[in-house]
Amino acid sequence: MHPAPSVILFTCLSGAGFGLLFWLDAGLARPEGAAALAHFTLAYGLATAGLFASTFHLGNPQRALRAFSQWRTSWLSREGWASVAALAASAPVALSASFGPADQSFAGGPLGLAAALLTALTLLSTAMIYAQLKTIPRWHHWTTPLSFLTFAVTGGAILAGAGLIAALFCLALGVVMTLTFWQGDRRFAASGSNLNLATGLKGQIRPFAPAHTAQNYILTEMIHQVGRKHAQKLRLIALALASLAPAALLLALPTGPISILPAFACHLAGTLIQRWLFFAEAEHVVRHYYGPN
Amino acid sequence: MTNLPPPSAKKLGLVIDLDTCVGCQACVTACKGWNDQGYGAPLSDQNPYGAAPSGTFLNRVHSYEVTPDEGAPQIINFPRSCLHCDNAPCVTVCPTGASYKRAEDGIVLVNESACIGCGLCAWACPYGARELDPAAGVMKKCTLCIDRIYNDTLPEEDRQPACVRTCPTGARHFGDLGNPESAVSQLVAQRGGYDLMPDMGTRPTNKYLPPRPKDARATASPLAPLLDLQATGFAGWLDRLLEKF
């Protein structure tokens, strides 16, 4: 699949933003006063920057508000609602934590937990946009939501200053990434989809003449972009940057900006590479019509 | 609304005969021609006279070399377009309701004034039947020539999709596949018409007819009978004589 930069930025930035919001809303991290304001501002900034970036790949972004209409069937629409609801429900939590007395913050209370649940639903909806697609066997699996949620919660834990717990989440993310890479490579073959089923013809089938001599949308969007040349190296780099390096930094350095900033920078770089691979390595079943390569 | 309607009694669609299709691409051209000027945004071309031209099409014809388990290889021409599925995954994923399936006749359409061009429906389609038009920024797909089939201002013989009307070999048939008595349903029943990618669970309306068994040659090489000469008469005597040296 075509790795559109806008979608990669969106899922990485919004993921980290909503991940941080989850930690703050749920009261798992409890900054106070100016620190709380800074944390919530960062979470809102990342989440909305990501949502904004997601409109860049649209053919007609001026109609984006229409995307709220089909929540009954569409995960993309549900994601829109969940993100707005999560941002709205987090506002009183952010205000109470930033400006109110520490013992009256909504974080961790019923309202905070409800807001945290909405951020988790937002993250789940984003993942389900991809996981629902039966046409892309690599994504059509429970490891897709698991991976998206773990990435977001790990990024959030680093930014929330969760210290040792954040380091443990980084290591857990490494396990999830390895599992996702390992099983993802088996999904296309395991789906049983092939050119015989695609055409209904029996026997050995070989493409004889292509359907068109020029590039087209199907090729550039769903077939042409295959990032397999350096995939194995990129996987190791992503694993090192997103999981191992931030875990080491968080364990070696004292908790605070001195460990959080380099750890998050590493983690975000690794997340961007992993997300690029997520799209570039995904095979769509329509490629059967164009032959094995 | 992107909720799929209950399966309609009337299911308009195409039946494509892979036995008869000669791969002339006339349907591709007719489709492009008609959909440049009628319903919705015209199918655009990018850089049409430049070094790397490309364009949006709703119908593409592949050619495959098919080698059966026994017998000689065959060329099969394979038109590919929207199958107007009963369980259309392109409809339910749409966030805006632009992608919809008509309750009255089962045609899957895009309301272009509501389409944001996110491309998710094209990802959800296993058949590559949807192409985002780069000029208009909206998703394009086969409309089954809805502006022809219900168009009272056209002569009756023209009230069928442009691809069907133009096909010089009669490899494309249009009709109501929901009615078992219709000509297309009878054809599907007689010839063993089938669904593409049944594993995807899309329940397509369009059906494909397999190449007829008569096309399978008995031997792998058409030259084989010529090599097995049984000479008689003078030629036979000469053959036997020359064998002795």
Interface residues (C-beta under 8 A of the other chain):
Chain A: M1 H57 L58 G59 N60 P61 R63 A64 R66 A67 F68 S69 Q70 R72 T73 S74 W75 L76 S77 G80 I129 Q132 L133 K134 T135 I136 S191 G192 S193 L195 L197 A198 T199 G200 L201 K202 G203 Q204 I205 R206 P207 F208 A209 P210 A211 H212 A214 Q215 N216 Y217 I218 E221 M222 H284 V285 V286 Y289
Chain B: M1 T2 N3 L18 G23 A52 P53 S54 G55 T56 F57 R60 V61 H62 S63 Y64 E65 V66 T67 P68 D69 I75 I76 F78 R80 P89 V91 T92 V93 C94 P95 T96 G97 A98 A114 C115 I116 G117 C118 G119 L120 A122 W123 A124 C125 P126 Y127 G128 E131 L132 D133 P134 A136 G137 V138 M139 Y194 D195 L196 M197 P198 D199 M200 G201 Y208 P210 P211
